[in-house]
Amino acid sequence: MMIGGARVRLNGWQQAAVAMGSAIGALMDPRRADLIAALGETTGKPAFERVLERMKKSPEGQAILLDRPRVVSARVGHAWDMPANTFGAAYAKFMGSRNFSPDDRPPVRFMETDELAYVAMRAREVHDFWHTLFSLPTNLIGESALKVIEFEQMFLPMCLLSVIGGTARFSEKQRALFFQHYFPWATRAGMQCTDLMCIYYEQHFHEDLDDVRRKWGIVPAPPPPRQ
């Protein structure tokens, strides 16, 4: 099964060039999801290979690799019909309140095998599930905090580079809030929760949000301190 559009095979020099160009472009404009995606793929192969091996050793991970579910409107639309206390309803509220579509993720282009391409796509598509579970906003601070958790989970170089790029754009007040409040929490949260890539989220939409958080060892982000 081809994930996204046609894949592009790169030699070592080409891969380095795409990675460098994507890194510079993403630092200049962190909203460029296509550049961040290219950076993740060209620098992340060893990390995605490790994630793939972990998924193969996990029952839910095996089921994900077998079924290859996609987080697209046609497959997750039922979340909008879930009872208010459920994980699915929380995800639908997160997406709806921001006018986000699950269909907006850029395709995987630079992975060598279908299996690795799927793992990279899965990591990209479950991002909004993680926002929901960790109660993180989609502003620069929230995205940077989630990238810390993603790095703890997958050791993707792109996550580290995104945190560096994001914090470089912070105001002095934002930087203090991030490093004193969000960064310590995100470091602990990413280490203490279960392997987030081995969760078949779509099969847990009907479950209570607080119950799945407890089951997966997820501690939501604490509210920012009052000024």
HELIX and SHEET records of a PDB file:
HELIX    1   1 GLY A   12  MET A   28  1                                  17    
HELIX    2   2 ALA A   33  THR A   43  1                                  11    
HELIX    3   3 LYS A   45  LYS A   56  1                                  12    
HELIX    4   4 PRO A   59  ASP A   67  1                                   9    
HELIX    5   5 SER A   73  VAL A   76  1                                   4    
HELIX    6   6 GLY A   77  ASP A   81  5                                   5    
HELIX    7   7 PHE A   87  SER A   97  1                                  11    
HELIX    8   8 PRO A  102  ASP A  104  5                                   3    
HELIX    9   9 ASP A  114  GLU A  125  1                                  12    
HELIX   10  10 HIS A  127  PHE A  134  1                                   8    
HELIX   11  11 LEU A  140  MET A  154  1                                  15    
HELIX   12  12 PRO A  157  ALA A  168  1                                  12    
HELIX   13  13 GLU A  172  LEU A  177  1                                   6    
HELIX   14  14 PHE A  178  TYR A  182  3                                   5    
HELIX   15  15 PHE A  183  GLN A  192  1                                  10    
HELIX   16  16 LEU A  196  CYS A  198  5                                   3    
HELIX   17  17 TYR A  201  HIS A  204  5                                   4    
HELIX   18  18 LEU A  209  TRP A  216  1                                   8    
END                                                                             
